[in-house]
Amino acid sequence: MNKVLLVLLSVLGMVACKSRNDHEVSVDQLPKPVQSFVSAYFPEESVRKVKLDKNKDGGMDYYVYMEKGAKLEFDRNGEWNEMKGRPYLPENLVPADILAYVNTHFTGQKIRKITKLTKSPVERYRVVISTGAELFFDQEHKFVRMREVVNY
């Protein structure tokens, strides 16, 4: 009985993995705005891998993995949704007002990740800094609140 259950779970796991809608694509298959973004902000770095993820709702996201470790996520129109640095994001990727706030109020801290938020009526950007703290900003890049994160 246990062996049958184990086999059944293994088969279900394989089917679940197979039904995922993501696969690798070439850089040439990225929307032109994404190609331009990567060329402008990472001129000296090559793309390691690009994945296309087709969402259940019919949307598509592109994940661009850079050679030095940055991970960039874009929607089907080429707008970035999330950017994660390894270990930190280049400062020129962060909106200037947000960067200025971090530099002024969190001296010496670097930005690890920035995410555009779409479900919150007030908070539009979530920024994770070196300490692991999360900073939230509104649509005009004004600071809203901070959430301390332990063991980032």
N, C-alpha and C positions, 0 to 999 in steps of 0.2 A: 504494500500500500504506500509506504513512504517513497519507494523508488518510482512508482507511477506518478505520485505527486511531484517529485523532484523533476522528472522528465517533462511533465506538463508545464511546470513553472519555467523550465528552461526554454521550451518551445514558445511560450507566451512572451518571454523576454526577448527572444530573437525576433519574433513578429513585431513587437513594439519598436525595437531598434530599426527594423527594416522599414517600418511605416513612417519614420521621421522624414520630414520634408526638407532636410538640409543637405547640401552637397557642395563640393568645391567647384569653383569657376575660375576662369582666368581674369587677370586684371583688365583685359580688353572688354570683358563682359560687364564691368561696372558701369553705372550711369556716368555720363560725362562729368557732372558736378563732383562726383566722388573722385574720379581720376584727377580732376583739376585740384581738388582739396589735398589729396595725397601728394601730388607734385609740388604744390605751393608750400606745404608745411613740413614735408619730409624729402627735400630735394636730394639729400645725400644718402638716403636710406632706401633699401629695396623692400618690396612687399614679399613676405614669406608665404602667405596663404590668404585666399579669399574664399569665404563661404557664403552661399546664398541660402536663406532660410525662408521658406514659404509658410506663412502663418495660416492657421485654421480659418481666419476671417478673410482670406484672400490677399492679405498684404504680403509684402516681401521686405526682408531686412538683409543687409549686406554686412558681413563681419570681415574687417580687413586686419590682418595680423602683420605687423611690421617686423623687420629683421631684428631690431634691437629690443623688441618686446612690447611695444605699444599695441593696444587693441582698440580699434575704432568701429563703431556701429552706426550704420546709416539706414534711413528708410528708402523706399523705392524711388523717391524724388531726389535723393542725394543729400538730404538734410541729416546732419549728425544727430544721433539720439544719445550716445554715450561714448566717452573716450577715457581710456584707462592707460596710465603710463607704467612703465617698468623701469625703474621704480617710480618715477614721477613724470608728469606731463610736461612737455615743453611749454614755457610760459606764453609763447605766442599763440597757443591754441585756446587759451582761456580768455573770455570776454574781459576787456581792460578794467571795467568797474569792479568786477569780482576779484580780479587779480590784485587791484589796488587795495581792496578791503582786506584780503588775506595778508598782504604784505604789511599793512598798517596795524592790524589787530592781532596778527599771529606771526610776529617777527621770526624769521628763520624757518618757518614751516613751508613745505612744498605741497603742491596739489597732486594727489595720486589719481583722482578720478573726478569726472564731472558728468552729470546725467541731466538730460532735459526731462522734466516731469510733466505729464499731460493730464493726470487725473485730479490734481489738487487745484482748487480755484485761486489760491494765493501763491503757493510755492511753485516756481517754475524750473529752478535749478537746484540740484543737490551736489555739493562739492565735498569730497573726502580729502582731508589734509594729512600730513605725515603722522600726526598723533592718533589718527583714526577717527577724530571728531568729524561729524557731518555738519556742514553749514548749508542753510537753505536761503535762497534768494528769490525775489519776485521777478516778474517779467521785465522790469526796468533795472534789474541787477542790484536792487536794494536788499540789504540783509534783513531776513525775517526772524530766524531763530537758529540755535545750535543744539545738537544732540551729541553728548559724549558717548563714545563707543569704547568699550573695554576689550582688550586683546585683539586689536585689528591685525 
